[in-house]
Amino acid sequence: MSILLCRRCREPIHESAHVCPHCGEEQPETPGPPPEPNLELVPVFRTVDAGLVALAKSLLEGEGIEYMARGEGLQDLFGWGRLAGFNPVVGPVEFVVRSDDAPRVRALLRDLARGEEARPPGDAE
């Protein structure tokens, strides 16, 4: 956190202050970081196994890696996805991460991916 100057009295105030403690002037909101419109996301892991989805999430969150699990909500939306393990209508859950994180994530999820590759086609156990 940093210190800013009040826009009215020019006294130092904390950046999170909405009102100057010195003069009572409301302060404008400070903008957050700029969006990253050209952020490249790459797929790193696909699975039909709800257990592997949970493990992958746990590993990524434990390492503080931002990810998106595409198709996870669709498994529940169309029904029977969670009960049968996989809904063929919507396909597998696909994890995507920033391209900078991809090598690290692939190494982290390597054992999960090996287990998924060894699974016979159509086996949703």
DATAGI-V379675 format. One line per field, one symbol per residue. phi: phi as a letter, one per 40 degrees, with the letter a starting at -180 (. if undefined). burial: 1 if it has 9 or more other C-alpha atoms within 8 Angstrom, else 0. A space follows every 10 residues. Layout:
phi->???
burial->???
This chain:
phi->.bbbbdcbcg ccbcccccbc ccbgccbccc cccccbcbcc bbcbababcc ccccccdccc cccgccabbc gcccdcccgg ccccgabccb gccbcbbcdc cdcccccccd cccccccccc dgcbc
burial->0000110000 0011100001 0000101000 0000000000 0111111111 0110010011 1000101011 1100110001 1100111000 1111111100 1100110010 0110000000 00000
